[in-house]
């Protein structure tokens, strides 16, 4: 088994895809108005319109209802990302900080309120853990 994708459901695919393009630097593929994908070397963030929920079953997913997940992106320099986001008017949920497990992390919320963690490994153990992960 291999986790290949995480899908967010939203009322505004364009707004959400544009946000994730901005914070990741990855261009979204947008085959239609109801779907977008941001593909990274290790997985895909898919963004689907509420109109697609009927395919899975009416009421199976609701936008702006996530309060349990944090989407995480490995970045080369979290402090540089922080400065860039602030310059663009994105308000992070505080400054980057070092976590006990060895990453330097920055939390932001996407336009639908989902938490996003942008992080850079900073301790030898964390650096080794992600050494072969493309950034």
Secondary structure by P-SEA (a helix, b strand, c coil): ccccbbbbbcccaaaaaaaaaaacccccccccccccccccccccbbbbccccccccccccccccccccbbbbbbcccaaaaaaaaaaaccccccccccccccccbbbbbcccbbbbbbbbbccaaaaaaaccccc
